[in-house]
Structure formats: structure tokens, C-alpha cells
Amino acid sequence: MNTFITPHLITYLFIVCILMIVVGCLLPAHWLPPLPNDKYLHFISYAILSMFTALIAKDIQELLLWQLGLILAGVLIECFQHFIPGRQFCWRDILANTGGVCMIGLGSIFFTFNK
């Protein structure tokens, strides 16, 4: 791994991304710009988080636990949105989150841990 890209930097970026996603998902709707289709944003955001977990995990079992944690976090955030003004629970958001996690997770299992 490049000397600039350290495990601490990856962990820091992962935490920053999580905080950005949580804040963005739990802001009242009137504070946000209108989005024509936020499913792409959900997919990409969780794919990025999944990429970080693939870099953090030491083996397949740890990666799968991280991936499961991301999926559960996405479900939990959607449940919390029920209580935020102008926001609502949406199964399609959960599917987009899970799709992003699975795409990167399965790819990293195949390319990283399958040697």
C-alpha cells in the first residue's frame, strides 16, 4: 500500500463518509435540494462505504460482518427517517443501499480474497 494511504487514513475517511451519510439522510427534507432520483446517491454512497470496508477487512469473514453492518445501518437510518419532518421510510432506498454494498462487497471478495 502507498505510504500516503495508511490504514489510519482509510479509517478516518470511512468515519467521515459515515457521518456525512447519516447527517444527509437525517436532515429535514426542506433543508435539502430537490433530487429527481436519490437512489443513485444511495447506491454510490453505500458502494463507497463498502469500498472502505473492503480495505479495512483482514479476511472474508470480517468483510462480510462489515457488509452486514452497513446494510443494517442503512435499514436503521431509513427507520429513523420516519420521525424526520418531510422524510419517510422507503424500501427502494434500502434496496439501493444494499445494492451498493453488495456490488463492491462481492467484487472485493472475488478480486481481493480469492487468490
C-alpha positions in Angstrom: 0.0 0.0 0.0 1.2 3.5 -0.8 2.9 5.2 2.2 0.4 8.1 1.9 -2.6 5.8 2.1 -2.3 4.4 5.6 -4.8 2.3 7.5 -5.4 5.3 9.7 -6.3 7.5 6.7 -8.7 4.9 5.4 -10.4 4.6 8.8 -10.6 8.3 9.1 -12.2 8.7 5.6 -14.6 5.8 6.4 -15.8 7.6 9.5 -16.1 11.0 7.7 -18.2 9.3 5.0 -20.4 7.6 7.5 -21.0 10.9 9.3 -21.8 12.7 6.0 -24.3 10.0 5.0 -26.0 9.9 8.4 -26.3 13.7 8.5 -27.5 13.9 4.9 -30.1 11.2 5.5 -31.4 12.6 8.7 -31.8 16.3 7.8 -35.3 17.6 7.3 -36.3 17.5 3.7 -36.8 21.2 3.3 -33.1 21.7 4.1 -32.0 19.7 1.1 -32.1 20.5 -2.6 -34.7 18.6 -4.7 -33.3 15.4 -6.1 -35.0 13.8 -9.1 -33.9 10.3 -8.2 -31.9 9.9 -5.0 -31.5 6.1 -5.5 -28.3 6.7 -7.4 -27.0 8.7 -4.5 -27.9 5.9 -2.0 -26.2 3.3 -4.3 -23.0 5.3 -4.7 -22.7 6.3 -1.1 -23.0 2.8 0.2 -20.7 1.5 -2.5 -18.1 3.9 -1.3 -18.6 2.8 2.3 -18.3 -0.8 1.2 -15.0 0.0 -0.6 -13.6 1.3 2.6 -14.7 -1.8 4.5 -13.0 -4.0 1.8 -9.8 -2.1 2.5 -10.2 -2.3 6.3 -11.2 -6.0 6.5 -8.4 -8.6 7.1 -10.4 -11.6 5.8 -13.6 -12.7 4.2 -15.5 -13.2 7.5 -14.6 -9.7 8.7 -15.6 -8.2 5.4 -19.0 -10.0 5.5 -19.5 -8.6 9.0 -18.7 -5.1 7.8 -21.0 -5.5 4.9 -23.9 -6.8 7.1 -23.3 -3.9 9.4 -23.6 -1.4 6.5 -26.8 -3.0 5.4 -28.3 -2.9 8.9 -27.1 0.7 9.3 -29.0 1.6 6.1 -32.2 0.0 7.4 -31.8 1.7 10.7 -31.3 5.1 9.1 -34.4 4.5 7.0 -36.4 3.7 10.1 -35.2 6.9 11.7 -36.3 8.9 8.7 -39.9 8.2 9.7 -39.5 10.7 12.5 -37.8 13.4 10.5 -40.1 16.2 9.0 -40.6 15.7 5.3 -38.8 12.4 5.2 -40.2 8.9 5.1 -39.2 5.2 5.2 -38.5 3.9 1.7 -37.8 0.3 0.8 -36.3 1.3 -2.5 -33.6 3.3 -0.6 -32.8 0.2 1.3 -32.5 -1.8 -1.9 -30.2 0.9 -3.4 -28.0 0.9 -0.3 -27.8 -2.9 -0.3 -27.0 -3.0 -4.0 -24.1 -0.6 -3.5 -22.8 -2.7 -0.6 -23.2 -6.0 -2.4 -21.7 -4.8 -5.7 -18.4 -3.7 -4.0 -18.5 -6.4 -1.4 -18.9 -9.3 -3.9 -16.3 -7.7 -6.2 -13.8 -7.4 -3.4 -14.3 -11.0 -2.3 -13.7 -12.1 -5.8 -10.7 -9.9 -6.6 -9.1 -9.5 -3.2 -9.7 -12.5 -1.1 -9.9 -15.1 -3.8 -6.2 -15.6 -4.5 
